[in-house]
């Protein structure tokens, strides 16, 4: 059935219709058939279907859906106006947009890569229809539709998703559900009824067309206050200074979803369901953002703002930025990427870095931002070059690279009640002020001014302005809403001082004491004497600490361990020495350089002994490679004990010595901790370098996987359409088979070589045909007809394309009218002949009977005619003489 859509009338424009955008991909045909088979003929809204299709092939989606739909289904043409109770199908190879209720077709750019037509249409639908828009995400692979669902939620539209268990491919609907964007989750057959109930309720309760509008009745104002009180009690956040029109829209959506008609009933619903307060709280936050939103803003930051800030900053300093209301982190990471691009393009000779503090009120959004993972459909907002530079392709999407993530610190914060950050160079607060009452706006702008350093930059949304705070900021661009802080005093008397942000300071490790250089080279004998008398005690050990050689007197530092003999360095070390010695030993092995253990004090026979240890891995001579030299050197005690001191003095000295030992131990622990951190960082950098190559290979595989997935989705869609066509052809074949058999006419279909292609059951009475004879020449089949010219007549028909009719006989005194016609395909191509054999035996017998009867009647008439002729002849002969006689007598 073909439908002619009708343009929207002026009355329709006065009463705008609701529009339902439906996105589907692989496995979507089955879901669409279920959806439209349950869509009533008088739903009152228009449906626009956007499906992933092969741009190079025609789609059969319109006739396939028309079979199950009660409403007209048409394919979209450019500038198609919407009408109620119609279904519009997007053609392959085009993206669909909507403007004032009229559909427009756009050819996606070739450089865009895999298209995201569902996201594209949902965003357009959200901007055009706002609260009268609905988005439905059905079966499919990937995450197309998730970003568009965010846009619909931002404009107070409703989002519905197919339940994953009912979807053949659940990735697309599950992506929407996992992002907490789905208002309703149901099977495709249930969704039309839920959509109809939602819009019916929405139109019945009315709509606020302007965000600045106030609720129309005192009862609604009272309801707003009660709802906000319940939300504050449940979540701890106060939305009383949010614009009343915005809050009412969100409440109106929730009431329509739950089919609640009165304000008092919704208040009771929140009281009975604490989870509803959490859902409303999330909706009021309107956490919608994307990468590089409003590109001209980021272009100005990259080309003008960041180069100036980098140039004016001291060497080695760090710029500080605060991204307020960061949502899921896209804007914070965008700021970091733009800084990296500016530093690479304009230079960063001073080594200036950027530290970004990103905050949001919603805990789930902050947790999501910390992961730095985003779905693959961000490719609609991020160029391929930036994807390759700043992201790593992983399963299911992209992850922000570590160098960008390290610039950003995420935290949960209320911008209205929590202390702000201070000493900032950049502060971005985009698309938040438009949802706040002027009272709160006028409070926040002075706070922003005090948070910024002199000359700091404030970035607002394109729909926001500084209002009456023109004495605090000066614009850097009329359209980009970028402002520079003016150096004026703005601290009101009732505002508390700003707390400074605590910044971690790098740990500074103490410089290890290096051993004194050895003496110069002397005679061999002098060297031996000096080595015996003055050389420090040392041991030569393996990499595992097993002692292979003792040099000098090491008894003060090492002692045999109790039990089985064990010549391991760490087992023989005196009490208190084993742990620090182990740390410095393995550090020397990792660094492949000498390491020094700061002086330690141990008890030797009840007396304190202080000494230092040097551990050096040996690389020469060759025979000693792989071994480690551990050298012990005595040092003076840190506190000398006076000889005449009493017991109290001795106790105090012991206490001081213990404190000194603890301080040294603490310093050594800090040093070891810092060294371990440095080693871990070096190891991590090494792993990152190795991981880079793996990531590069993984990116190539992911790109190939994405292409294969895109092709697979198209094949799934084409396969579903082909399966539907096969089913239709099977039904048509069954109908034809039954029709041919019902005519009771023997029919044989032959191809151009006169091979049997098909035959009816009745044909078996004339030819000895079985199912296995298909494909055999008709001349090889035994026939009961006396028709030797069958093959030659068929070839003549193929040559002349003129049908022939002949009457032939068959066994059993049967007659048949043989009609031979060309076999024409739908594209008017001759592909064989069709021969029908109509039984005319009865007619022939009747004809024979009639002829026989006619012949008998003629003979009877001939028999009756013969005597009459003889009598006529005799009379004639007698009359002659009589006449003669009469004449003669007359003469007489």
ZAMARGU-4260 file (C-alpha; in steps of 0.2 Angstrom, whole numbers, plus 5000, padded with zeros to 4 digits):
<rodrens>
0) 5000/5000/5000 | 5007/5017/4995 | 5003/5032/5006 | 5002/5050/5001 | 5008/5061/5015
5) 4999/5077/5018 | 5007/5094/5023 | 5005/5101/5040 | 4990/5113/5040 | 4990/5130/5050
10) 4979/5121/5062 | 4992/5108/5065 | 5005/5121/5067 | 4995/5129/5081 | 4993/5112/5089
15) 5010/5104/5086 | 5011/5085/5085 | 5023/5074/5095 | 5037/5065/5085 | 5044/5048/5089
20) 5062/5045/5083 | 5066/5026/5081 | 5083/5020/5079 | 5088/5002/5075 | 5102/4993/5067
25) 5106/4974/5067 | 5091/4964/5071 | 5080/4979/5070 | 5068/4973/5057 | 5061/4961/5069
30) 5059/4974/5082 | 5052/4986/5070 | 5039/4974/5064 | 5033/4970/5082 | 5033/4989/5086
35) 5022/4994/5071 | 5011/4979/5072 | 5005/4985/5089 | 5004/5004/5084 | 4986/5009/5083
40) 4979/5018/5068 | 4975/5034/5078 | 4990/5036/5089 | 4991/5054/5086 | 5010/5055/5084
45) 5022/5053/5069 | 5036/5041/5069 | 5053/5043/5060 | 5063/5027/5058 | 5082/5028/5056
50) 5091/5012/5053 | 5109/5007/5048 | 5108/5003/5030 | 5120/5000/5016 | 5121/5016/5006
55) 5124/5007/4990 | 5108/4996/4990 | 5090/5000/4989 | 5080/4996/5005 | 5064/4986/5006
60) 5060/4992/5023 | 5044/5002/5017 | 5034/4987/5010 | 5040/4976/5024 | 5034/4987/5037
65) 5018/4992/5028 | 5013/4974/5028 | 5011/4974/5047 | 5007/4993/5050 | 4990/5000/5051
70) 4996/5018/5047 | 5004/5023/5030 | 5023/5020/5028 | 5032/5031/5017 | 5050/5034/5012
75) 5057/5052/5017 | 5060/5064/5003 | 5069/5080/5005 | 5058/5093/5014 | 5044/5080/5019
80) 5032/5088/5031 | 5026/5077/5046 | 5009/5072/5048 | 5000/5063/5062 | 4998/5044/5061
85) 5012/5042/5048 | 5028/5032/5048 | 5043/5040/5039 | 5058/5029/5034 | 5075/5036/5031
90) 5083/5032/5014 | 5100/5023/5013 | 5115/5035/5013 | 5107/5050/5020 | 5106/5058/5038
95) 5089/5065/5043 | 5086/5082/5051 | 5070/5091/5057 | 5066/5109/5056 | 5049/5116/5062
100) 5041/5099/5058 | 5049/5096/5041 | 5061/5082/5037 | 5077/5086/5028 | 5090/5074/5020
105) 5108/5078/5022 | 5122/5068/5013 | 5135/5064/5027 | 5153/5070/5023 | 5165/5056/5016
110) 5178/5060/5030 | 5166/5057/5044 | 5169/5038/5044 | 5156/5026/5050 | 5140/5036/5051
115) 5130/5039/5067 | 5113/5043/5059 | 5103/5039/5075 | 5113/5051/5086 | 5112/5064/5072
120) 5093/5063/5071 | 5090/5062/5089 | 5100/5078/5092 | 5090/5087/5078 | 5074/5081/5085
125) 5078/5087/5103 | 5082/5104/5097 | 5066/5105/5086 | 5052/5097/5096 | 5060/5097/5114
130) 5047/5091/5127 | 5036/5084/5112 | 5050/5072/5106 | 5053/5054/5110 | 5068/5043/5106
135) 5066/5024/5105 | 5082/5013/5104 | 5079/4996/5097 | 5091/4981/5093 | 5108/4985/5086
140) 5127/4983/5089 | 5137/4998/5095 | 5131/5013/5104 | 5123/5024/5091 | 5109/5033/5099
145) 5117/5036/5117 | 5123/5054/5113 | 5107/5058/5105 | 5097/5051/5120 | 5107/5063/5131
150) 5102/5078/5120 | 5083/5072/5121 | 5085/5072/5140 | 5092/5089/5140 | 5077/5096/5131
155) 5065/5087/5142 | 5061/5074/5129 | 5058/5055/5134 | 5069/5041/5130 | 5063/5023/5128
160) 5074/5007/5125 | 5070/4990/5120 | 5073/4977/5134 | 5090/4969/5131 | 5083/4951/5134
165) 5070/4954/5119 | 5083/4961/5107 | 5093/4950/5095 | 5108/4962/5098 | 5107/4971/5114
170) 5122/4983/5113 | 5113/4998/5107 | 5098/4998/5120 | 5110/4992/5134 | 5122/5007/5131
175) 5107/5019/5133 | 5101/5009/5149 | 5119/5009/5157 | 5121/5028/5154 | 5105/5030/5165
180) 5096/5038/5150 | 5081/5026/5147 | 5065/5032/5155 | 5055/5017/5150 | 5062/4999/5146
185) 5050/4987/5138 | 5048/4975/5123 | 5045/4982/5106 | 5027/4977/5107 | 5024/4986/5123
190) 5032/5002/5118 | 5018/5010/5107 | 5006/5009/5121 | 5018/5017/5133 | 5022/5031/5121
195) 5004/5034/5118 | 5000/5035/5136 | 5014/5047/5140 | 5010/5059/5126 | 4991/5058/5130
200) 4995/5063/5148 | 5007/5076/5143 | 4995/5085/5131 | 4981/5084/5144 | 4991/5092/5158
205) 4998/5105/5146 | 5016/5112/5143 | 5026/5127/5148 | 5034/5134/5132 | 5046/5146/5141
210) 5059/5142/5154 | 5056/5159/5162 | 5037/5155/5164 | 5031/5152/5182 | 5019/5137/5186
215) 5001/5143/5182 | 4993/5140/5199 | 4996/5142/5217 | 4994/5123/5219 | 5008/5120/5207
220) 5019/5132/5217 | 5015/5123/5233 | 5019/5106/5225 | 5036/5112/5218 | 5041/5117/5236
225) 5035/5101/5243 | 5044/5091/5230 | 5060/5101/5232 | 5060/5098/5251 | 5058/5079/5248
230) 5072/5079/5236 | 5083/5089/5248 | 5079/5078/5262 | 5084/5063/5251 | 5099/5069/5243
235) 5105/5084/5253 | 5105/5096/5238 | 5094/5111/5237 | 5086/5116/5220 | 5075/5130/5226
240) 5086/5143/5217 | 5084/5133/5200 | 5072/5141/5188 | 5054/5136/5192 | 5050/5133/5173
245) 5064/5121/5171 | 5060/5112/5187 | 5042/5110/5183 | 5046/5103/5166 | 5056/5089/5174
250) 5042/5086/5186 | 5029/5086/5172 | 5040/5072/5163 | 5041/5061/5178 | 5022/5063/5181
255) 5018/5058/5163 | 5030/5043/5164 | 5021/5037/5179 | 5003/5042/5173 | 5001/5053/5188
260) 4987/5067/5185 | 4988/5078/5201 | 5002/5087/5210 | 4997/5080/5227 | 4998/5062/5220
265) 5015/5065/5214 | 5021/5071/5231 | 5014/5056/5239 | 5023/5045/5225 | 5039/5053/5230
270) 5035/5050/5249 | 5032/5032/5245 | 5046/5029/5233 | 5063/5036/5239 | 5071/5030/5222
275) 5059/5043/5213 | 5068/5057/5222 | 5085/5051/5216 | 5079/5050/5198 | 5071/5067/5199
280) 5087/5074/5207 | 5098/5067/5192 | 5086/5074/5180 | 5087/5091/5188 | 5105/5091/5186
285) 5104/5090/5167 | 5121/5082/5165 | 5122/5084/5146 | 5139/5088/5138 | 5150/5082/5124
290) 5168/5084/5117 | 5172/5101/5109 | 5154/5108/5111 | 5154/5125/5102 | 5170/5123/5092
295) 5173/5142/5091 | 5175/5143/5110 | 5189/5130/5110 | 5197/5138/5094 | 5199/5155/5103
300) 5206/5146/5119 | 5218/5137/5108 | 5224/5151/5097 | 5223/5166/5109 | 5220/5162/5127
305) 5232/5148/5131 | 5247/5155/5121 | 5246/5171/5131 | 5245/5161/5148 | 5259/5150/5143
310) 5270/5165/5138 | 5266/5175/5154 | 5269/5161/5166 | 5286/5158/5175 | 5296/5143/5170
315) 5291/5127/5177 | 5275/5134/5184 | 5258/5126/5183 | 5242/5134/5176 | 5227/5130/5187
320) 5209/5128/5179 | 5192/5124/5187 | 5179/5115/5176 | 5163/5118/5186 | 5148/5106/5183
325) 5159/5094/5173 | 5146/5081/5171 | 5154/5065/5164 | 5171/5074/5160 | 5170/5078/5142
330) 5173/5097/5144 | 5187/5094/5156 | 5196/5083/5145 | 5193/5094/5130 | 5201/5109/5140
335) 5216/5097/5143 | 5217/5093/5124 | 5216/5111/5118 | 5230/5115/5130 | 5241/5101/5123
340) 5237/5107/5105 | 5241/5125/5109 | 5258/5120/5118 | 5262/5110/5103 | 5257/5123/5090
345) 5264/5139/5098 | 5278/5132/5109 | 5280/5129/5127 | 5298/5134/5131 | 5296/5137/5149
350) 5288/5119/5152 | 5272/5126/5159 | 5259/5113/5164 | 5241/5113/5167 | 5231/5106/5182
355) 5212/5105/5180 | 5200/5102/5194 | 5184/5096/5187 | 5169/5095/5199 | 5151/5090/5198
360) 5136/5088/5210 | 5131/5071/5204 | 5142/5057/5211 | 5139/5044/5197 | 5144/5057/5184
365) 5161/5060/5193 | 5164/5041/5195 | 5161/5039/5176 | 5172/5054/5172 | 5187/5047/5182
370) 5187/5031/5171 | 5190/5042/5155 | 5180/5029/5145 | 5168/5035/5131 | 5157/5026/5118
375) 5163/5024/5100 | 5150/5037/5094 | 5161/5051/5101 | 5168/5050/5084 | 5154/5062/5079
380) 5161/5076/5089 | 5180/5072/5089 | 5190/5072/5073 | 5200/5057/5068 | 5216/5066/5071
385) 5211/5070/5089 | 5205/5052/5092 | 5221/5045/5086 | 5231/5058/5096 | 5222/5059/5113
390) 5212/5042/5114 | 5216/5024/5114 | 5203/5013/5106 | 5197/4999/5117 | 5183/4986/5116
395) 5167/4996/5115 | 5174/5013/5113 | 5188/5025/5117 | 5199/5029/5133 | 5207/5045/5136
400) 5226/5043/5135 | 5236/5044/5152 | 5245/5060/5148 | 5228/5069/5146 | 5220/5060/5161
405) 5234/5065/5172 | 5230/5084/5170 | 5213/5082/5177 | 5207/5079/5195 | 5189/5075/5197
410) 5179/5078/5213 | 5161/5079/5219 | 5156/5097/5224 | 5141/5108/5225 | 5145/5125/5217
415) 5132/5134/5227 | 5137/5128/5245 | 5154/5121/5245 | 5170/5132/5245 | 5177/5136/5228
420) 5194/5133/5221 | 5206/5148/5222 | 5221/5155/5213 | 5214/5150/5196 | 5220/5155/5179
425) 5205/5148/5170 | 5187/5144/5176 | 5174/5136/5165 | 5156/5135/5170 | 5146/5132/5154
430) 5127/5130/5152 | 5124/5130/5171 | 5119/5148/5174 | 5104/5147/5162 | 5095/5135/5174
435) 5098/5145/5189 | 5088/5160/5196 | 5096/5177/5195 | 5098/5177/5214 | 5110/5163/5213
440) 5118/5169/5197 | 5123/5186/5206 | 5130/5176/5220 | 5141/5165/5209 | 5149/5178/5198
445) 5158/5187/5212 | 5164/5170/5218 | 5171/5166/5201 | 5179/5183/5201 | 5188/5180/5218
450) 5193/5162/5213 | 5203/5169/5198 | 5220/5176/5198 | 5222/5194/5190 | 5219/5193/5172
455) 5211/5175/5174 | 5199/5169/5161 | 5181/5165/5164 | 5172/5154/5151 | 5152/5153/5150
460) 5140/5145/5139 | 5135/5153/5123 | 5118/5156/5130 | 5124/5164/5146 | 5131/5181/5150
465) 5139/5190/5165 | 5123/5201/5167 | 5126/5215/5180 | 5143/5209/5183 | 5151/5219/5169
470) 5162/5228/5182 | 5170/5212/5186 | 5174/5204/5169 | 5177/5211/5152 | 5173/5201/5136
475) 5186/5194/5125 | 5173/5188/5111 | 5155/5193/5109 | 5149/5176/5103 | 5161/5165/5112
480) 5157/5171/5130 | 5175/5171/5136 | 5179/5185/5149 | 5195/5192/5157 | 5194/5196/5175
485) 5196/5214/5180 | 5207/5219/5195 | 5194/5226/5207 | 5189/5221/5224 | 5174/5210/5225
490) 5174/5202/5242 | 5157/5206/5251 | 5159/5208/5270 | 5148/5192/5273 | 5158/5181/5262
495) 5171/5170/5271 | 5189/5169/5265 | 5192/5157/5251 | 5202/5142/5256 | 5217/5138/5246
500) 5218/5122/5237 | 5231/5111/5245 | 5244/5105/5232 | 5255/5090/5234 | 5273/5094/5236
505) 5286/5083/5228 | 5296/5073/5241 | 5314/5077/5242 | 5326/5063/5246 | 5341/5066/5256
510) 5357/5065/5246 | 5366/5048/5250 | 5383/5050/5258 | 5396/5044/5246 | 5411/5034/5252
515) 5427/5043/5252 | 5438/5040/5237 | 5452/5028/5240 | 5470/5032/5241 | 5482/5033/5226
520) 5491/5018/5219 | 5507/5013/5228 | 5519/4999/5228 | 5511/4981/5229 | 5518/4978/5246
525) 5512/4995/5253 | 5495/4990/5246 | 5495/4974/5255 | 5500/4982/5272 | 5487/4995/5270
530) 5473/4983/5265 | 5477/4972/5280 | 5477/4986/5293 | 5466/5000/5286 | 5454/4992/5273
535) 5436/4991/5279 | 5428/4975/5282 | 5418/4968/5267 | 5410/4953/5260 | 5408/4947/5242
540) 5390/4940/5239 | 5380/4933/5225 | 5364/4942/5218 | 5354/4932/5230 | 5364/4937/5245
545) 5375/4921/5248 | 5392/4926/5254 | 5406/4919/5244 | 5421/4929/5252 | 5425/4938/5268
550) 5437/4952/5269 | 5443/4959/5285 | 5435/4958/5302 | 5416/4957/5299 | 5411/4950/5316
555) 5405/4966/5322 | 5392/4967/5308 | 5388/4949/5305 | 5386/4934/5316 | 5381/4916/5313
560) 5362/4913/5314 | 5356/4900/5326 | 5352/4883/5319 | 5358/4876/5303 | 5373/4884/5295
565) 5368/4898/5284 | 5380/4910/5275 | 5367/4922/5268 | 5371/4940/5271 | 5353/4944/5277
570) 5352/4929/5289 | 5369/4934/5297 | 5365/4953/5298 | 5364/4958/5316 | 5347/4963/5323
575) 5340/4979/5316 | 5351/4978/5301 | 5343/4965/5290 | 5328/4975/5283 | 5337/4991/5279
580) 5352/4981/5272 | 5340/4971/5261 | 5332/4987/5254 | 5348/4995/5249 | 5355/4979/5242
585) 5341/4976/5230 | 5340/4995/5225 | 5358/4994/5220 | 5354/4979/5209 | 5340/4987/5201
590) 5349/5003/5198 | 5365/4994/5193 | 5375/5007/5203 | 5382/5009/5220 | 5370/5012/5234
595) 5374/5019/5252 | 5364/5014/5268 | 5365/5029/5280 | 5373/5025/5297 | 5363/5013/5308
600) 5366/5009/5326 | 5366/4991/5333 | 5370/4983/5349 | 5386/4973/5349 | 5389/4964/5366
605) 5378/4977/5375 | 5387/4992/5367 | 5381/5003/5353 | 5390/5002/5337 | 5387/5014/5322
610) 5392/5010/5305 | 5387/5014/5287 | 5385/5001/5272 | 5390/5003/5254 | 5383/4990/5241
615) 5391/4990/5224 | 5387/4978/5210 | 5403/4973/5201 | 5405/4973/5182 | 5424/4971/5182
620) 5435/4961/5181 | 5426/4949/5171 | 5428/4935/5184 | 5418/4945/5197 | 5404/4950/5186
625) 5387/4947/5194 | 5394/4948/5211 | 5390/4962/5224 | 5403/4970/5236 | 5396/4975/5253
630) 5407/4986/5263 | 5405/4991/5281 | 5413/5007/5288 | 5412/5012/5306 | 5406/5030/5310
635) 5406/5040/5326 | 5391/5038/5337 | 5378/5052/5335 | 5378/5056/5354 | 5393/5054/5365
640) 5389/5048/5383 | 5398/5059/5396 | 5408/5048/5408 | 5402/5057/5424 | 5384/5056/5420
645) 5372/5049/5432 | 5358/5037/5429 | 5346/5051/5424 | 5359/5058/5412 | 5362/5040/5405
650) 5343/5037/5403 | 5341/5054/5394 | 5356/5050/5383 | 5348/5033/5378 | 5332/5042/5374
655) 5340/5055/5363 | 5350/5041/5354 | 5334/5031/5351 | 5325/5047/5345 | 5340/5050/5334
660) 5340/5032/5327 | 5321/5034/5324 | 5323/5050/5315 | 5337/5042/5304 | 5326/5027/5301
665) 5312/5038/5296 | 5323/5048/5284 | 5329/5032/5277 | 5312/5025/5275 | 5307/5041/5266
670) 5322/5040/5255 | 5318/5022/5251 | 5300/5026/5248 | 5304/5040/5236 | 5317/5029/5227
675) 5304/5015/5226 | 5292/5028/5218 | 5305/5033/5206 | 5309/5015/5201 | 5290/5012/5199
680) 5288/5027/5189 | 5303/5022/5178 | 5296/5004/5176 | 5279/5011/5172 | 5286/5022/5159
685) 5295/5007/5152 | 5279/4998/5152 | 5270/5012/5144 | 5282/5013/5130 | 5280/4994/5127
690) 5261/4996/5129 | 5261/5010/5116 | 5266/4998/5102 | 5253/4986/5108 | 5240/5000/5108
695) 5245/5005/5091 | 5242/4987/5085 | 5226/4986/5095 | 5220/5002/5087 | 5223/4995/5070
700) 5213/4979/5075 | 5200/4990/5083 | 5198/5000/5067 | 5197/4984/5057 | 5184/4977/5070
705) 5174/4993/5069 | 5173/4992/5050 | 5169/4974/5051 | 5155/4978/5064 | 5148/4991/5052
710) 5148/4979/5038 | 5141/4966/5049 | 5127/4977/5054 | 5123/4981/5036 | 5123/4963/5032
715) 5112/4959/5046 | 5099/4972/5040 | 5101/4966/5022 | 5099/4948/5028 | 5083/4952/5038
720) 5076/4961/5022 | 5081/4946/5011 | 5073/4934/5024 | 5057/4944/5023 | 5057/4943/5004
725) 5061/4925/5004 | 5046/4922/5016 | 5035/4932/5004 | 5042/4923/4989 | 5038/4906/4998
730) 5020/4912/5001 | 5019/4918/4983 | 5026/4901/4977 | 5013/4891/4987 | 4999/4902/4981
735) 5005/4899/4963 | 5007/4880/4966 | 4989/4879/4973 | 4982/4890/4959 | 4990/4879/4945
740) 4984/4864/4953 | 4967/4871/4956 | 4964/4875/4938 | 4966/4856/4934 | 4975/4861/4918
745) 4991/4851/4913 | 5005/4864/4912 | 5023/4861/4909 | 5037/4875/4910 | 5052/4873/4899
750) 5068/4883/4899 | 5077/4889/4883 | 5085/4872/4881 | 5068/4864/4883 | 5072/4856/4899
755) 5058/4854/4912 | 5058/4868/4924 | 5041/4865/4933 | 5025/4855/4930 | 5008/4853/4938
760) 5001/4837/4945 | 4989/4836/4930 | 5004/4834/4918 | 5008/4817/4925 | 4993/4810/4916
765) 5001/4815/4899 | 5020/4813/4903 | 5029/4801/4914 | 5035/4815/4925 | 5042/4813/4943
770) 5051/4826/4954 | 5068/4820/4948 | 5064/4824/4930 | 5066/4843/4933 | 5081/4848/4922
775) 5079/4834/4909 | 5074/4838/4891 | 5056/4836/4888 | 5060/4825/4873 | 5067/4812/4885
780) 5051/4810/4894 | 5039/4797/4888 | 5022/4805/4882 | 5005/4798/4879 | 5001/4811/4866
785) 5003/4809/4847 | 5013/4825/4846 | 5030/4822/4838 | 5031/4841/4834 | 5031/4846/4852
790) 5049/4851/4853 | 5050/4859/4835 | 5034/4869/4839 | 5042/4875/4856 | 5058/4881/4847
795) 5047/4890/4834 | 5038/4899/4848 | 5055/4904/4855 | 5061/4910/4838 | 5045/4920/4833
800) 5039/4924/4851 | 5021/4920/4844 | 5010/4908/4853 | 5004/4892/4844 | 4988/4881/4847
805) 4986/4864/4841 | 4974/4850/4844 | 4982/4833/4847 | 4977/4816/4852 | 4982/4805/4866
810) 4980/4787/4871 | 4963/4782/4878 | 4954/4792/4864 | 4958/4809/4872 | 4960/4825/4864
815) 4970/4840/4870 | 4972/4858/4865 | 4990/4862/4866 | 4994/4880/4869 | 5013/4885/4868
820) 5018/4903/4874 | 5034/4912/4878 | 5039/4913/4896 | 5042/4931/4901 | 5051/4937/4917
825) 5047/4953/4926 | 5061/4962/4917 | 5053/4957/4900 | 5066/4943/4896 | 5061/4927/4887
830) 5067/4913/4898 | 5058/4897/4890 | 5041/4892/4886 | 5025/4888/4894 | 5014/4873/4887
835) 4997/4870/4893 | 4987/4855/4889 | 4968/4858/4890 | 4957/4842/4889 | 4945/4844/4875
840) 4940/4826/4874 | 4922/4829/4879 | 4921/4843/4866 | 4928/4831/4853 | 4916/4817/4857
845) 4902/4829/4856 | 4908/4836/4840 | 4909/4818/4833 | 4892/4814/4839 | 4885/4829/4831
850) 4894/4825/4815 | 4888/4808/4816 | 4870/4813/4819 | 4872/4826/4806 | 4878/4813/4793
855) 4863/4802/4798 | 4851/4815/4795 | 4858/4819/4778 | 4857/4801/4773 | 4839/4800/4778
860) 4835/4815/4768 | 4844/4808/4753 | 4835/4791/4754 | 4818/4800/4755 | 4823/4810/4740
865) 4828/4796/4728 | 4810/4787/4726 | 4802/4804/4723 | 4814/4807/4710 | 4810/4791/4701
870) 4791/4794/4702 | 4794/4811/4696 | 4804/4804/4681 | 4790/4791/4677 | 4777/4804/4677
875) 4787/4814/4666 | 4790/4801/4654 | 4771/4796/4653 | 4766/4813/4651 | 4776/4815/4635
880) 4767/4802/4625 | 4751/4808/4633 | 4754/4825/4629 | 4759/4819/4612 | 4743/4809/4611
885) 4733/4824/4617 | 4741/4833/4603 | 4739/4820/4591 | 4721/4818/4597 | 4719/4836/4596
890) 4724/4835/4578 | 4713/4821/4575
</rodrens>
